[in-house]
Amino acid sequence: MAVALRCFRHLPSLLHRSLFAMIRGLPQAPAGCPALLLDGCRQRVHQMLLTRQLATKKAKGKGQSQARVNISAALVEDVINLEETNEDMQAVVEALKEDFSRNLSVRTSPGALDHIIVLTKDGKFPLNQLGQISQKSPQLIIVSMANFPESTAAATKAIRESGMNLNPEVDGTIIRVPIPKVTREHRESLAKLAKQSTNKSKEALRKVRSKSINQVKKFKNKVSEDTIWLIEKQIQQMTDDAAAEMDKLLAAKTKELLG
């Protein structure tokens, strides 16, 4: 019994030296410990260390699912350019901002027509490259197609289908665009267009994400599984952040449009 107590008295020191126990094996037996009793000590310590290690790993895994990942782009540049991925996502967000600013306003201005895309037999062109746009009065915008008269019909169609609730009238090479009255119906129509534009932008965002994830997966046999997981989580975070920014833009634009 005295021998057993002397061996168990060393058990706490074995537990506290877990790092060395895992890497180099357990320390040497105390003098006078029978081999059988020592083997029992070893097995018990190993079981306790393994249980502790698994519990710590699970706890970390659970924490990682909640916490944000912040990988240094330089550390994974051989796998993917995270800065370029972020720039691509932000470009989608900026395009949505520009769309809201140019095309979704309660008050239609000449500048709102500039970038309406006109499909001609020679290709696609912004309206301001084909016609001269001016505001005749607060209720009327004029588009002169004198320089490209053959594109008058295509320009008229593009204006009508722009989603801006415009109903152009043609007189030779002159396109008259009456400014619609700001009705509740018109405001709600613009709000719906804002929602549609946001959904399209989110689809473009998902394409950027998928492209990046696919690129990362090509390295699954070259880097560790944990590294792949962390990079994918970082990309998902970037996607979520961009989508959240889009939602804020949509909320602000909707409030503006509906008054």
HUBELMO-V496150 format. One record per residue. N is the residue number from 1. RES is the residue in three letters. SS is DSSP state (2 for helix, 1 for strand, 0 for the rest). OMEGA is omega in whole degrees, 0 to 359 (999 if undefined). D_LAST is the distance of its C-alpha to the last C-alpha in Angstrom with 2 decimals. Layout:
BEGIN
{{N;RES;SS;OMEGA;D_LAST} {N;RES;SS;OMEGA;D_LAST}}
END
This chain:
BEGIN
{{1;MET;0;179;86.33} {2;ALA;2;180;86.62} {3;VAL;2;181;86.00} {4;ALA;2;180;82.88} {5;LEU;2;180;81.50} {6;ARG;2;179;82.24} {7;CYS;2;182;80.23} {8;PHE;2;178;77.23} {9;ARG;0;179;77.25} {10;HIS;0;184;76.15} {11;LEU;2;178;73.26} {12;PRO;2;180;70.57} {13;SER;2;177;71.51} {14;LEU;2;181;71.16} {15;LEU;2;182;67.64} {16;HIS;2;180;66.54} {17;ARG;0;187;67.84} {18;SER;2;183;65.57} {19;LEU;2;180;64.71} {20;PHE;2;179;68.35} {21;ALA;2;181;69.09} {22;MET;2;186;66.56} {23;ILE;2;188;67.68} {24;ARG;2;184;71.36} {25;GLY;0;182;72.40} {26;LEU;0;178;73.42} {27;PRO;0;180;75.74} {28;GLN;0;182;79.47} {29;ALA;0;173;80.95} {30;PRO;0;182;82.26} {31;ALA;0;175;86.03} {32;GLY;0;179;87.70} {33;CYS;0;175;84.85} {34;PRO;0;183;86.20} {35;ALA;2;182;84.64} {36;LEU;2;180;83.52} {37;LEU;2;179;81.70} {38;LEU;2;178;80.10} {39;ASP;2;178;78.82} {40;GLY;2;177;77.21} {41;CYS;2;180;75.57} {42;ARG;2;183;74.30} {43;GLN;2;181;72.80} {44;ARG;2;179;71.09} {45;VAL;2;181;69.63} {46;HIS;2;180;68.42} {47;GLN;2;181;66.76} {48;MET;2;179;64.99} {49;LEU;2;181;63.84} {50;LEU;2;179;62.54} {51;THR;2;180;60.63} {52;ARG;2;181;59.10} {53;GLN;2;180;58.15} {54;LEU;2;179;56.42} {55;ALA;2;179;54.53} {56;THR;2;180;53.34} {57;LYS;2;179;52.26} {58;LYS;2;180;50.27} {59;ALA;2;178;48.63} {60;LYS;2;180;47.68} {61;GLY;2;179;46.39} {62;LYS;2;179;44.24} {63;GLY;2;181;42.92} {64;GLN;2;180;42.16} {65;SER;2;180;39.97} {66;GLN;2;186;37.80} {67;ALA;0;178;38.09} {68;ARG;0;176;36.68} {69;VAL;0;179;39.09} {70;ASN;0;184;39.42} {71;ILE;0;174;42.03} {72;SER;0;183;43.34} {73;ALA;2;182;42.78} {74;ALA;2;184;46.27} {75;LEU;2;183;47.94} {76;VAL;2;184;46.79} {77;GLU;0;177;46.68} {78;ASP;0;180;49.61} {79;VAL;0;182;47.55} {80;ILE;0;176;44.08} {81;ASN;0;183;42.17} {82;LEU;2;179;39.31} {83;GLU;2;178;37.92} {84;GLU;2;177;37.73} {85;THR;2;179;36.04} {86;ASN;2;179;33.40} {87;GLU;2;179;32.93} {88;ASP;2;179;32.52} {89;MET;2;179;29.82} {90;GLN;2;177;27.96} {91;ALA;2;177;28.30} {92;VAL;2;179;26.38} {93;VAL;2;181;23.54} {94;GLU;2;178;23.62} {95;ALA;2;178;23.66} {96;LEU;2;177;20.42} {97;LYS;2;182;18.83} {98;GLU;2;179;20.32} {99;ASP;2;178;19.16} {100;PHE;2;184;15.49} {101;SER;2;186;16.07} {102;ARG;2;192;18.19} {103;ASN;2;184;17.09} {104;LEU;0;179;13.43} {105;SER;0;179;11.56} {106;VAL;0;179;9.64} {107;ARG;0;180;12.60} {108;THR;0;179;15.92} {109;SER;0;179;18.67} {110;PRO;2;181;22.37} {111;GLY;2;180;22.19} {112;ALA;2;181;19.92} {113;LEU;2;188;22.99} {114;ASP;0;190;25.54} {115;HIS;0;169;25.77} {116;ILE;0;184;25.59} {117;ILE;1;180;28.86} {118;VAL;1;179;31.47} {119;LEU;1;179;34.34} {120;THR;1;179;37.58} {121;LYS;0;179;41.21} {122;ASP;0;180;41.59} {123;GLY;1;180;38.74} {124;LYS;1;181;35.02} {125;PHE;1;172;33.66} {126;PRO;1;183;30.35} {127;LEU;2;183;29.67} {128;ASN;2;175;30.14} {129;GLN;2;182;33.67} {130;LEU;2;183;34.63} {131;GLY;0;177;33.04} {132;GLN;1;186;32.14} {133;ILE;1;179;28.47} {134;SER;1;180;27.55} {135;GLN;1;182;25.08} {136;LYS;1;179;27.04} {137;SER;1;179;24.40} {138;PRO;0;182;20.62} {139;GLN;0;185;20.75} {140;LEU;1;174;23.42} {141;ILE;1;181;24.39} {142;ILE;1;174;28.08} {143;VAL;1;179;29.75} {144;SER;1;181;33.51} {145;MET;0;184;35.55} {146;ALA;2;182;38.88} {147;ASN;2;179;39.89} {148;PHE;2;184;39.36} {149;PRO;2;181;39.71} {150;GLU;2;181;40.72} {151;SER;2;183;37.24} {152;THR;2;182;35.41} {153;ALA;2;180;35.09} {154;ALA;2;179;33.94} {155;ALA;2;179;31.29} {156;THR;2;179;30.04} {157;LYS;2;181;29.87} {158;ALA;2;179;28.02} {159;ILE;2;182;25.30} {160;ARG;2;184;24.99} {161;GLU;0;183;24.89} {162;SER;0;183;22.54} {163;GLY;0;181;19.67} {164;MET;0;178;17.59} {165;ASN;0;181;18.01} {166;LEU;0;181;20.62} {167;ASN;0;185;23.75} {168;PRO;0;177;26.36} {169;GLU;1;185;29.49} {170;VAL;1;175;32.83} {171;ASP;1;184;35.46} {172;GLY;0;178;38.29} {173;THR;0;179;37.05} {174;ILE;1;176;33.90} {175;ILE;1;177;30.62} {176;ARG;1;182;28.13} {177;VAL;1;177;24.50} {178;PRO;1;178;22.43} {179;ILE;0;182;18.79} {180;PRO;0;176;16.83} {181;LYS;0;181;14.79} {182;VAL;0;178;11.02} {183;THR;0;177;11.17} {184;ARG;2;179;9.44} {185;GLU;2;179;12.33} {186;HIS;2;179;11.83} {187;ARG;2;180;8.36} {188;GLU;2;177;10.15} {189;SER;2;178;13.14} {190;LEU;2;179;11.78} {191;ALA;2;177;10.65} {192;LYS;2;178;14.23} {193;LEU;2;178;15.71} {194;ALA;2;178;14.32} {195;LYS;2;179;16.02} {196;GLN;2;179;19.09} {197;SER;2;179;19.36} {198;THR;2;179;19.28} {199;ASN;2;178;21.97} {200;LYS;2;180;24.05} {201;SER;2;178;23.90} {202;LYS;2;176;25.02} {203;GLU;2;176;27.83} {204;ALA;2;178;28.88} {205;LEU;2;179;28.83} {206;ARG;2;178;31.11} {207;LYS;2;176;33.44} {208;VAL;2;179;33.86} {209;ARG;2;182;34.61} {210;SER;2;179;37.11} {211;LYS;2;181;38.83} {212;SER;2;179;39.31} {213;ILE;2;179;40.54} {214;ASN;2;178;42.99} {215;GLN;2;180;44.32} {216;VAL;2;183;44.92} {217;LYS;2;178;46.75} {218;LYS;0;183;49.25} {219;PHE;0;185;50.61} {220;LYS;0;178;51.17} {221;ASN;0;183;54.93} {222;LYS;0;178;54.93} {223;VAL;0;185;52.96} {224;SER;0;179;52.80} {225;GLU;2;179;50.70} {226;ASP;2;180;49.08} {227;THR;2;178;48.06} {228;ILE;2;181;46.50} {229;TRP;2;181;44.60} {230;LEU;2;180;43.29} {231;ILE;2;180;42.16} {232;GLU;2;178;40.38} {233;LYS;2;178;38.62} {234;GLN;2;179;37.60} {235;ILE;2;179;36.17} {236;GLN;2;177;34.26} {237;GLN;2;178;32.82} {238;MET;2;178;31.69} {239;THR;2;180;30.08} {240;ASP;2;180;28.31} {241;ASP;2;180;27.08} {242;ALA;2;179;25.70} {243;ALA;2;178;24.02} {244;ALA;2;177;22.46} {245;GLU;2;177;21.12} {246;MET;2;179;19.63} {247;ASP;2;178;17.94} {248;LYS;2;178;16.38} {249;LEU;2;180;15.24} {250;LEU;2;180;13.75} {251;ALA;2;180;11.93} {252;ALA;2;181;10.48} {253;LYS;2;179;9.70} {254;THR;2;178;8.19} {255;LYS;2;178;5.78} {256;GLU;2;184;5.23} {257;LEU;2;183;5.47} {258;LEU;2;179;3.77} {259;GLY;0;999;0.00}}
END
